[in-house]
């Protein structure tokens, strides 16, 4: 689902989202969403947000290091109990 790498200036605080709609089987929706980043260091809103349609997840990331590559991973559990994970590749890069 995700593409990459996504470039983010180390001074920026930005939202990153994943659209799970093509992965979800109708009428299943996302029940929980959690985010993590590796390697550790940047600030990530671990719980993030799930859209009102419950198919789009969003988190906020700040504090990247210049030149460093990060794996921003979103793990979800659906109302039907299915589990999924997807990763966005981020790179600290100046504007």
N, C-alpha and C positions, 0 to 999 in steps of 0.2 A: 504494500500500500504506500509506503513512504518512499521518497526520493532523497537523494543527498549527494554530497554534503550540503547542509544549509549553513551559510556564512552568517555569523553574528558578531558584531563589534563587541569587544570585551566591556565597553562602557555602557552598552544597551541592556535594558530589561525588556524582554520580548515574550509574547505568547507564541506557543507552538501547539498545533492541533493535529489530530488524526480523525479522519472520517471513516467510521466502521460500517457505514450503511451497506456497502457491497458485500461485506463479510457476514453480516447479521441475517438470519432467516426470519422473514416476517411471520409473526408479529413480535418476535423476541427483541428485547431492548437491553441496554447496558444497565446492570444493577450497581456495580462498583467499578471504580477506575483508580489505579495507583500509578505513580510515575517515579522513576529513579534515574540517576545519571552516573556514568562511569567514564573515566575515573572520578572519584569524589572531589569536591571542591566548590563547584558552582552551587548557587542557591536554586532549588526547585520546589515549587508548590507540589508536594508529594501526592495530595489527593486530587488536585486540579479541579476541573469542572466537567460536568456532563451536560450536554445541551438539552433543551426542553424536549427535543425529539428523541433523546437518549441514544443517539448514534454518533455524536461528535464529542470527542474528549479534548480538553485544552489544559495546558499548564503554563506557568510563567517561569522563565529561566533568566538568571543574571549571574555575573561574576565569572564569565569564561576567561581563560588565560589566552593571550595572543599566541596563535600557531598551534594550540592544543586541539586535538580531535576528541570528541566526546560521543558516547552512545546514550541517547535519551530514550528510555524504554517505557512504554505504556502497557500495563497489564490490566485486562478487564475480565469481569465475570458477568455473564448475562443472567437475566431473570430465569432462564431455563437451565442455568448451571453450566453453560459452556464457558471455556476459558480461552483467551486469546492474548497474544503479545505482539507488539510491533515496535520497531526501533527507528528513530530519526538520528541520522549522523549529523552532528553539529561541529563546526570548526570556528574557533576564535579568530576573527579576521577584521582588520581595520576598515572603516568606511572608505 
